[in-house]
């Protein structure tokens, strides 16, 4: 059983609320302190930042995944991110306080939490390396290899933002790939 499955098993009886979001609604906005941890039951969300020109997508949440404004969750300070539903979504949530109480209760649980955090860091590093060192076509191919479901779940404009390219570039390149 993977660390992710073990975390979900531990939390199975701990989810205290269900949150429903319609497409376009926000789970959280920049500047909010957001002390909750979520499991996506159904739907699709994206985590992004904005500058004066555009949105910059950092992560996606989709069915059977975890999503939270991690900066706020870890630091207990306001987040720098927006999390918005791309599709109607249903999430389960647990408070930061209860989550930390559970995962600080013994060394095995602490290690699971550390493994989870390591995986997030490694995924982010992989993505940063992709964006910096690979061509747009190679970025698409590498994302498809890692997460082919994204191309069925996520609209192309968000995938383009995630891969740091224009939607037109993504569309043109995808049409030439056997995905």
C-alpha positions as CSV (number, residue, x, y, z in Angstrom):
1,X,0.0,0.0,0.0
2,X,1.4,3.4,-1.0
3,X,1.9,6.3,1.5
4,X,-0.9,8.1,-0.2
5,X,-3.4,5.2,0.3
6,X,-2.3,5.0,3.9
7,X,-2.9,8.7,4.5
8,X,-6.4,8.3,3.0
9,X,-7.1,5.3,5.1
10,X,-6.1,7.1,8.3
11,X,-8.3,10.1,7.4
12,X,-11.3,8.0,6.2
13,X,-13.2,8.5,9.4
14,X,-11.8,12.0,10.1
15,X,-13.3,14.1,7.2
16,X,-15.7,16.4,9.1
17,X,-17.5,18.2,6.3
18,X,-18.3,18.0,2.6
19,X,-17.8,21.1,0.5
20,X,-19.5,21.5,-2.9
21,X,-18.3,24.0,-5.4
22,X,-19.9,25.0,-8.7
23,X,-17.7,25.6,-11.8
24,X,-15.9,28.9,-11.3
25,X,-16.4,29.0,-7.5
26,X,-13.3,29.4,-5.3
27,X,-12.2,27.1,-2.6
28,X,-9.8,29.8,-1.4
29,X,-8.4,33.1,-2.6
30,X,-5.1,34.9,-2.2
31,X,-4.8,36.6,1.2
32,X,-7.0,34.2,3.1
33,X,-5.8,32.0,5.9
34,X,-7.0,28.6,4.9
35,X,-6.6,26.0,7.6
36,X,-8.1,22.9,5.9
37,X,-6.9,19.9,4.0
38,X,-9.1,18.5,1.3
39,X,-9.8,15.2,-0.6
40,X,-11.4,15.6,-4.0
41,X,-14.3,13.2,-4.2
42,X,-15.3,14.4,-7.7
43,X,-14.6,17.4,-10.0
44,X,-11.6,19.3,-11.1
45,X,-9.8,22.3,-9.6
46,X,-6.7,24.4,-10.3
47,X,-4.3,26.1,-8.1
48,X,-2.9,29.4,-9.5
49,X,-1.4,32.8,-8.9
50,X,-2.0,35.9,-10.8
51,X,0.1,38.8,-12.0
52,X,-1.0,41.8,-13.9
53,X,-1.0,39.9,-17.2
54,X,-2.2,36.4,-16.6
55,X,-2.9,33.4,-14.4
56,X,-0.1,30.9,-13.7
57,X,-1.3,27.4,-12.9
58,X,0.8,25.4,-10.4
59,X,-1.3,22.3,-9.7
60,X,-4.5,20.5,-10.4
61,X,-6.9,18.7,-8.1
62,X,-9.1,16.0,-9.6
63,X,-11.0,12.9,-8.4
64,X,-9.2,10.9,-5.7
65,X,-6.5,13.5,-5.1
66,X,-5.6,15.9,-2.3
67,X,-5.7,19.6,-2.6
68,X,-5.0,22.5,-0.2
69,X,-3.3,25.8,-0.3
70,X,-0.2,24.2,1.1
71,X,1.6,27.5,1.9
72,X,-1.2,28.5,4.2
73,X,-1.7,25.0,5.6
74,X,1.9,24.6,6.6
75,X,2.6,28.1,7.8
76,X,-0.9,29.0,9.2
77,X,-0.5,32.3,7.3
78,X,-2.6,33.7,4.4
79,X,-2.1,31.9,1.1
80,X,-0.6,33.4,-2.0
81,X,-2.8,31.1,-4.2
82,X,-6.2,30.9,-5.6
83,X,-8.0,27.5,-5.8
84,X,-10.9,27.5,-8.2
85,X,-13.3,24.8,-9.4
86,X,-12.9,24.1,-13.2
87,X,-15.8,21.7,-13.0
88,X,-18.5,21.2,-10.3
89,X,-16.6,19.6,-7.4
90,X,-17.3,17.8,-4.2
91,X,-14.5,17.7,-1.5
92,X,-14.2,16.3,1.9
93,X,-12.3,18.4,4.5
94,X,-10.5,18.1,7.8
95,X,-9.2,21.0,9.8
96,X,-5.4,21.8,10.0
97,X,-5.6,21.4,13.8
98,X,-7.1,17.9,13.6
99,X,-4.9,16.8,10.8
100,X,-1.7,17.8,12.6
101,X,-3.0,16.2,15.8
102,X,-3.4,12.9,14.0
103,X,-0.1,13.0,12.0
104,X,1.9,14.1,15.0
105,X,0.5,11.3,17.2
106,X,3.1,8.8,16.3
107,X,6.3,8.4,14.3
108,X,4.7,6.2,11.6
109,X,2.1,8.9,10.8
110,X,4.8,11.6,10.8
111,X,6.8,9.6,8.3
112,X,3.7,9.3,6.0
113,X,3.2,13.0,6.1
114,X,6.9,13.6,5.3
115,X,6.7,11.2,2.4
116,X,3.7,13.1,1.1
117,X,5.5,16.4,1.4
118,X,8.6,14.9,-0.3
119,X,6.5,13.8,-3.2
120,X,5.0,17.3,-3.6
121,X,8.5,18.8,-3.6
122,X,9.8,16.3,-6.1
123,X,6.8,16.8,-8.4
124,X,7.3,20.5,-8.3
125,X,11.1,20.1,-9.0
126,X,10.3,17.9,-12.0
127,X,7.9,20.4,-13.3
128,X,10.3,23.3,-12.9
129,X,13.0,21.4,-14.7
130,X,10.6,20.6,-17.5
131,X,9.6,24.3,-17.9
132,X,13.2,25.5,-17.8
133,X,15.0,22.9,-19.9
134,X,12.5,21.3,-22.3
135,X,10.9,22.6,-25.5
136,X,7.1,23.1,-25.5
137,X,6.6,19.8,-27.4
138,X,8.8,17.9,-24.9
139,X,6.9,19.4,-22.0
140,X,3.6,18.2,-23.4
141,X,5.1,14.7,-24.0
142,X,6.5,14.5,-20.5
143,X,3.3,15.6,-18.9
144,X,1.4,13.1,-20.9
145,X,3.7,10.3,-19.9
146,X,3.4,11.2,-16.2
147,X,-0.3,12.1,-16.1
148,X,-2.3,11.2,-19.3
149,X,-5.6,11.7,-17.5
150,X,-5.0,15.4,-17.3
151,X,-5.6,15.7,-21.1
152,X,-9.1,14.3,-20.6
153,X,-9.9,16.2,-17.3
154,X,-8.5,19.6,-17.7
155,X,-9.4,22.3,-20.4
156,X,-6.4,23.1,-22.6
157,X,-6.2,26.7,-21.5
158,X,-5.2,25.5,-18.0
159,X,-2.8,22.9,-19.3
160,X,-1.2,25.6,-21.4
161,X,-0.8,27.8,-18.3
162,X,0.6,24.9,-16.3
163,X,3.2,24.2,-19.1
164,X,4.0,27.9,-19.5
165,X,2.9,28.3,-23.1
166,X,0.1,30.0,-25.0
167,X,-3.1,28.0,-25.5
168,X,-2.7,28.3,-29.3
169,X,0.8,26.7,-29.0
170,X,-0.5,23.8,-27.0
171,X,-3.4,23.3,-29.4
172,X,-1.1,23.3,-32.5
173,X,1.4,20.9,-30.9
174,X,-1.2,18.5,-29.5
175,X,-2.8,18.2,-32.9
176,X,0.5,16.8,-34.2
177,X,0.9,14.2,-31.4
178,X,-0.5,10.7,-31.2
179,X,-2.0,11.2,-27.7
